[in-house]
Amino acid sequence: MERTGAEGLLSPEDVDIAFYGDAFRAVPRQTRGADEPRRVADLDEGLEQDLLLALWEAAATAEPDRVAAPAAEGTRAPTPLTVQRAMNALLRSRCMPGAVAERFLLGTLRQVRRYLEDDAVRRHARNAVASRIGPDTAVVVGHSLGSVVAYEALCADPGNVRALVTLGSPLGMPKLVFDRLDPAPVDGRGAWPKGVRSWTNLCDGHDVVASVKRIGPLFDVPGGWRAVDDRVVDNGWKVHDLGRHLTDASTGQAMVSALRLTDVPSPGTR
């Protein structure tokens, strides 16, 4: 807030955090590790492997100097060899730095798949977010998979939330995420979160998770009014990092604008 000239507009007591990580731990402790992929071969056929291949394509598009593009035939029919090549390629991208990148990516793919395919996990995560939204909640910020959870929670029960800010969001990823949203898109257009008056979407240009940088065309209200404010930021070598997003001036500006909203109508009412 200080970097936006709005120091004092928000205090630490005004911030709350929703935790839904326990939704992915609903198994006995002694068998918990069995559900955690430890190598590429542990990825489930279907959504997990498809997501990995989609990230490979996104990385090759964003960083052709670092990541070799997949062969066209390899992207249509995942095999153990193409899946392993996808992981090897992603580990060369800016989005996956560090020695623990592979283990982190494997766990993330499993979490995304479980959220989108396991109704109990989805319900638990959404309820965890909804439970933190009070009558005075003005802005909801969601990062990565959390942006999907936040979006769906607001579509179901927005309360008095004025604005949504999504960071490094996979919401626009076709077929694998966008087409699996709840509520489901209609005629290629996602539902607008009820009551929300502004929506700012920020991502790094090299972020393969946010493979679709401009999600506005997918969620904008019909009639030509572009409601989603899509912004590309530079997070340096930590392209998907939450901390980098939260300290970027664009994120602060989005929150300041949202907190100062007064009687702006929801685009869903136009």
N, C-alpha and C positions, 0 to 999 in steps of 0.2 A: 504493500500500500504506500510505503514511503516513496518508492520510485515513481509512483503515479501522481504524487502531490496530494494524496488523500489520507495522510497520516491521521490516525484517530477515528477514522470512519468505521473501522472494525477492530475489536479488541479480542484477546485470546478467549475470553468467556463467551464470545459470540460464535465460536467455531466448535463443531461437533464432528465426530468421525464415526461412520458406520463400519462395523466389522462383520464380515460374512465368511471368513476363512474356515470356520468350523463346519460350514456346510460341506466341505470336501473331506472332512475327517470323521464322518459318521460311520466308522467301522471299528471293530475292537482293536485296541492298541496293539495286541500281539500279532495281528494280521495286517496292520495298517500299511506296512511297507510293501505288501504284495500288490497294492493298487498303484504304486508309484513306478512309472517307467524309468529304468536305469540306463537303457541303451535304445538306439533307434529301432531295433528289432522288437522292442516291447510295445511300440505304438500300435494301437488298434487299426485294423483295416477300416476304411471308410473315412469319417470326418477327421480323425487325428492325422492320418497320412495326407489327406487332401489339403488340410490346413498347412501342413509343412511344405507341400509342393507349391501352394499358392504364395507362401512367404518367400520361397525361392524365386519364383517369377517376379515378385515385387522387388526383391533385393537386386536381381539382375537388371531390372528396369531403372532402379534408383542409382545403382553403382556399377555400371557396365565395366568400369576400369578395375574393379575388385572382384566382382562376382560373375562367373560365366553363366550364360543363359542356358536353361534346360532345353534338351532336344524336344521338339514338338510332340513326337510320339511318346516320349517318356512322361509327359505331364498328363496324358489321358489314362494311362494304365499303370498305377503305382506297382513297382516290383521292389524286392529288397534292395536291389542295386540302385534304382533311382531314388528311393527314400534315403539311403545312405549318402548318395551324392548330394541330395538336397540339404542334408544336415551339414556336410562338409562345406558346401558353398555358403550357407548362412553363417557359419562360424568365421568366414572371412569378411563379413559385412560389418559396417559400423554399428549396426543395431545389436550385435551380439558380442561385445567385448568381454574379456576376462576369462579366467580359467574355469569358472563354474557355468559358463554360458550354455553348454550343451545340456547339463542337468536341469538348469532353469527353464530352457526352452521345452524340454520334454515334459516337465511338470506343468508348464503353462498350457501346452496343447491338450493335456489330459483334463485340466480344469475347464477349459473352454468347451471341450466335448461334453463333459459331464453337465455343465450348466445348460447347454443347449438341448441335451437329450434326456436328462434326468429331471423329471417334474419335481421331485422332492427337493433336489438341490436348488433348482431354480426358485421354487417357492420360498425356501429358507433364506436365500440370498436377498430376494426382493423384499421379504418381510423385515430383514435386518436393516435395509436402507429405509423402508417406509417407517419403521419404528423410531428412527432418529429425526424424522421430519415433523416438526411441531407447527403450531399455528403461526409462529413468528419466523419460520424458516423462509428466507428470501431467495437464496441461491443454493443450488446443488451442483457440486463439482464431481465429475467422474473420470477416472483414469483407466485406460486400457479396457479390460473386461469390465471393470467397475463402471465405465461409461454405458455399457450395454445394460447392466443391472439398474443403474440410475435412470436411464431412459425408460425402461420397461416399468419401473416402479412409479415414475411420474405419469406415465400413460394410464396406469391403473388407478392411482389416487394421488393427485398432485398437491393436495392441501392448498396452501396459499403461496406456493413457490412462484417467484416472478421469473427466474432465469435458470437456464441450464448451461453449464460450461463443461465441454468434453475435451479431454486431453489424450492424445495418442490413441484415438478411438478406432476400433475395427468395425464400427457400425455400418460402414458403406461397403464392406467386403461382399461382393455378389455371391449368391448361392450358399456360401458357407456360413455367413452371419446374417446379412441383411434379409435374405429370404426366409430365415428361421426366426425372425423377431416375433414377439408377442406384444401387441397385436400384429398380425401378419400384414405385410404391405399389400396394397390393392392397386392393380394396374401399374406396378413398378414404383409406387409412391408409399413411403412409410407414414404412419400416423404421426400427427403433431402432438406432443405431450400436452395434455389438457391444462389450460390455464396459463401455461408458460408464455411470457411476453417476449422474451429474447433468448436466443440460443447462439453461443459462440463456440466454435469448434477449432481447436488448435492442434497442429501436429508438425513434427520436424519433416523436412523434405526427404530425409533418408530413412524415415521410420517405416519399416516393412509391415508392422502391425497395422498402422494407419495407411494401408495400401491405397485407399481411395482418399485423396487429400481434400477434395471438395464434396462434401456430403449434402450441400444445399440442394442440388437438383433432385436428390432422393427424398427430401423431407419438406421442401418449400411448399407453401400454401398455393393452390391453384389461383390463377389470375395474374401471374407475372410478378407478384411481390416476393422478392427473395428474402426469406426470413432468417436463414442460418448465415451467420457471419463466419466464413471460413478463413482462417489465417495460417500461413506457414511460418514457422519460427526456426531458429537455429539453436539447437541444444548442444552444439559442439560434438564431441565424440560419444556423449551419452544421449543418443538420439531419442530414446524412449523413456528416459529417466523422469520419474515424477518430480523429484527435487528441482531439476532443471526447468521443468514446465512451471512449477509454482513460483520460481524466482524470475521468470521472464516477465518483462513489463507488460506484454500483451495480455497475459493472464490477469495481472492486477487491474489493467484497464477494463477488461471484460467484467470483472467483479465489481469494480467501482461503478461502472455504468449500470449494472444490474441493481446494485444497492440504492442507486439514486432514481430508479424508475418510480413513477408515481401512478398516474392514471393512464398509462399506455395500455391499450386493449390487447388481448391475446390475438395473434394472427389467426388462430383457429376460429375466431368470431367474425372475420372479415369475409 
